[in-house]
Every structure is written in C-alpha cells, then in structure tokens.
Amino acid sequence: MFLDLYESKFSHKKLVITFAKIYSFFGNIYFWGLVWLVLGVYGFFTKDYLLFILITGGFQQSIILHIIVRYIIVKRNRPFITLKERGVIQKDDLIGENKSFPSGHVTFFVFFGCIFAFHFNSWLLFGIFLLLGIIMALTRVILGVHFPIDVIFGFIFGIVFALLYLGLTYEYWLDFYYWLGRTFSPF
C-alpha cells in the first residue's frame, strides 16, 4: 500500500513534492520552537504566560513519552532505509535521524492543536488542527519518511499525549513553572 501511494503516477508530482516539503516544515521541531519562542516573548511583554507554559510543559512531558516509544520500544527504520532497494528515497532534507514510528510531525501537530484548542476552549480550532494534521500525514508519506501506519499512530499518540497531559498533569506543570518564575523573577 505504501509503495502504491509513494509511486503513484499523477500529474504535477514535482509540485506536490515541493508543497509537501514546504508544508512539512510546519510540523517539525524548528517551527514549533519558533512558536514557543514567540509565545515566550509575548508572555514577557504581556505577563500572560499560560499558553507558553502549557506548551513548554506539554512538550517536555510528551517528548519523553515519544522518545521511549520511538527509540526504546519500537525502533522502526524509515521507508527510505527499509525500502531503499525498491526505489524509495528521502525527499525531506531536514530529517536527521532514522527512526519513523510514530510520526513526530503528526504527533506534535495534533498534540499542540489540542493544547491550543484547550487554551482557547474551541472545538473549531481542534477540528482545524485535525484537518491540517491529515494534510501533514499525507506529506510525510509522500516524502518517503513515514509509512502510513506511522502517521496513523501519530494521530493516536498526539491525542493520547494530550489526554494524559491535559487530563492528568498540566496543573503540576503550571505550578512548577509559576514557582520557577517566582523563584527567579528577582534576577
């Protein structure tokens, strides 16, 4: 199934690959790091740190879970490694590691979408992030860096990480970061 999607013969394939490369950027760590930095600067000027702290604590908690699943439990290689002899090549130049399950782009796109929807109390925002997450999932498969099951579980893990964080632990992260802010505010 993956090879059928990857090798599909449709017009404007180069345009689709270019779009996939550009769109994939919005799911990688550099983009979300930039969003985090902007929220931190916004918090500095407005003294409203809630969204910044929600993203900081959520990312720290979920990246630990993601690393455990990806590098300790599953350890599955990317399609361009596993299916190299079948002609699958890496088309995402920002990939610096070889493990693929689950898709981090999709996981964190959905996870941060849940945080934004929670913060703004908006089911519409949640739906928009899910739709955009579907596009993200397709781009990752088109670029040959994920199998379809990787992106499907990216959705599942994104929602599970959000439920664990927002349902169980985010209040502890808020308390910790507000305590940290009070402790170091004189400096």
VMD Tcl script that draws the C-alpha trace (Angstrom):
set ca {
  {0.00 0.00 0.00}
  {2.80 2.41 0.89}
  {4.61 1.76 -2.38}
  {1.39 2.29 -4.38}
  {0.90 5.69 -2.78}
  {4.58 6.59 -2.99}
  {4.93 5.53 -6.65}
  {1.58 6.88 -7.85}
  {1.67 8.41 -11.30}
  {-0.22 11.68 -11.18}
  {0.32 14.93 -12.95}
  {2.18 17.69 -11.15}
  {4.09 15.24 -8.97}
  {7.01 17.67 -8.56}
  {4.62 20.40 -7.46}
  {3.07 18.07 -4.89}
  {6.51 17.08 -3.56}
  {7.52 20.74 -3.30}
  {4.29 21.51 -1.43}
  {4.92 18.51 0.85}
  {8.42 19.76 1.70}
  {7.17 23.26 2.50}
  {4.12 22.10 4.47}
  {6.19 19.55 6.41}
  {8.20 22.40 7.87}
  {5.12 23.40 9.92}
  {5.28 20.10 11.76}
  {8.96 19.98 12.62}
  {10.75 20.92 15.80}
  {12.20 24.14 14.33}
  {8.77 25.57 13.57}
  {7.33 24.65 16.98}
  {10.48 26.02 18.62}
  {9.83 29.31 16.84}
  {6.20 29.30 18.02}
  {7.43 28.60 21.56}
  {9.89 31.49 21.35}
  {7.22 33.89 20.07}
  {4.89 32.85 22.90}
  {7.70 33.41 25.39}
  {8.33 36.93 24.08}
  {4.58 37.59 24.07}
  {4.42 36.41 27.70}
  {7.34 38.62 28.65}
  {5.61 41.74 27.37}
  {2.04 40.92 28.43}
  {2.81 38.93 31.59}
  {0.40 36.26 30.27}
  {2.48 33.10 30.34}
  {-0.30 30.50 30.41}
  {-0.11 29.29 26.79}
  {3.70 29.42 26.88}
  {3.74 27.24 29.99}
  {1.11 24.86 28.61}
  {3.24 24.27 25.51}
  {6.52 24.06 27.47}
  {5.30 21.51 30.00}
  {3.33 19.56 27.42}
  {6.26 19.31 25.06}
  {8.63 18.20 27.80}
  {6.27 15.50 29.01}
  {5.27 14.25 25.57}
  {8.79 14.28 24.09}
  {9.89 11.90 26.85}
  {7.00 9.54 26.02}
  {7.67 9.92 22.29}
  {11.36 9.05 22.70}
  {10.53 5.98 24.78}
  {8.10 4.69 22.14}
  {10.23 5.60 19.12}
  {13.75 4.66 20.24}
  {13.32 2.13 23.04}
  {10.12 0.19 22.34}
  {9.57 0.21 18.55}
  {12.87 1.22 16.85}
  {11.47 1.03 13.29}
  {13.52 2.40 10.39}
  {12.16 4.90 7.90}
  {10.86 3.77 4.49}
  {13.83 5.24 2.64}
  {16.05 2.89 4.67}
  {13.80 -0.18 4.75}
  {12.69 0.05 1.11}
  {15.82 1.54 -0.45}
  {16.14 -1.40 -2.88}
  {12.54 -0.75 -4.03}
  {13.41 2.82 -5.03}
  {12.13 4.80 -2.04}
  {14.29 7.87 -1.50}
  {14.35 10.50 1.20}
  {12.80 13.74 -0.02}
  {12.84 15.66 3.25}
  {16.26 17.22 3.74}
  {15.61 18.14 7.38}
  {15.45 14.51 8.55}
  {18.44 13.85 10.75}
  {17.56 10.51 12.28}
  {16.44 7.12 11.06}
  {13.51 6.01 13.23}
  {9.96 6.54 12.00}
  {7.30 5.21 14.38}
  {5.26 7.20 15.29}
  {5.47 10.29 13.11}
  {6.71 13.14 15.28}
  {5.40 15.74 12.84}
  {1.86 14.39 13.08}
  {2.05 13.58 16.80}
  {3.14 17.04 17.85}
  {0.96 18.84 15.31}
  {-2.11 17.13 16.78}
  {-0.79 17.48 20.34}
  {-0.18 21.23 20.03}
  {-3.54 21.58 18.27}
  {-5.16 20.02 21.34}
  {-3.30 22.45 23.60}
  {-4.38 25.46 21.53}
  {-7.97 24.19 21.43}
  {-7.90 23.62 25.20}
  {-6.43 27.05 25.90}
  {-8.91 28.88 23.67}
  {-11.76 26.47 24.55}
  {-12.52 25.89 20.87}
  {-13.71 22.70 19.21}
  {-13.43 24.53 15.89}
  {-9.72 25.07 16.44}
  {-9.36 21.38 17.33}
  {-11.12 20.40 14.09}
  {-8.92 22.73 12.04}
  {-5.77 21.20 13.54}
  {-7.07 17.69 12.82}
  {-7.75 18.57 9.18}
  {-4.35 20.20 8.85}
  {-2.89 17.12 10.56}
  {-4.33 14.92 7.80}
  {-2.50 17.03 5.24}
  {0.65 16.74 7.36}
  {0.28 12.97 7.45}
  {-0.05 12.75 3.67}
  {3.01 14.94 3.12}
  {5.13 12.71 5.36}
  {4.15 9.61 3.37}
  {4.69 11.38 0.03}
  {8.19 12.41 1.11}
  {9.11 8.78 1.85}
  {9.93 9.36 5.51}
  {6.94 7.55 7.07}
  {4.80 4.52 6.43}
  {1.02 5.08 6.60}
  {0.85 3.28 9.95}
  {3.42 5.75 11.35}
  {1.20 8.74 10.61}
  {-1.98 6.95 11.76}
  {-0.32 6.28 15.11}
  {0.95 9.85 15.08}
  {-2.70 10.92 15.40}
  {-3.33 8.35 18.11}
  {-0.25 9.30 20.13}
  {-0.94 13.03 19.69}
  {-4.39 12.58 21.22}
  {-3.18 10.19 23.94}
  {-0.33 12.56 24.90}
  {-2.82 15.45 25.03}
  {-5.26 13.46 27.17}
  {-2.50 12.44 29.59}
  {-1.18 15.97 29.81}
  {-4.39 17.99 29.87}
  {-6.32 15.38 31.85}
  {-3.74 14.49 34.47}
  {-0.56 16.51 34.73}
  {-0.80 20.02 33.27}
  {-1.72 21.57 36.64}
  {1.51 20.22 38.14}
  {3.49 21.69 35.25}
  {1.73 25.05 35.75}
  {2.52 25.02 39.47}
  {6.13 24.09 38.76}
  {6.72 26.81 36.16}
  {4.94 29.52 38.13}
  {7.02 28.53 41.16}
  {10.15 28.67 38.97}
  {9.12 32.10 37.70}
  {8.58 33.45 41.22}
  {11.88 31.98 42.37}
  {13.96 33.53 39.59}
  {11.95 36.74 38.99}
  {14.31 38.95 41.03}
  {17.06 38.07 38.57}
}
mol new
graphics top color blue
foreach p $ca { graphics top sphere $p radius 0.5 }
foreach p [lrange $ca 0 end-1] q [lrange $ca 1 end] { graphics top cylinder $p $q radius 0.2 }
display resetview
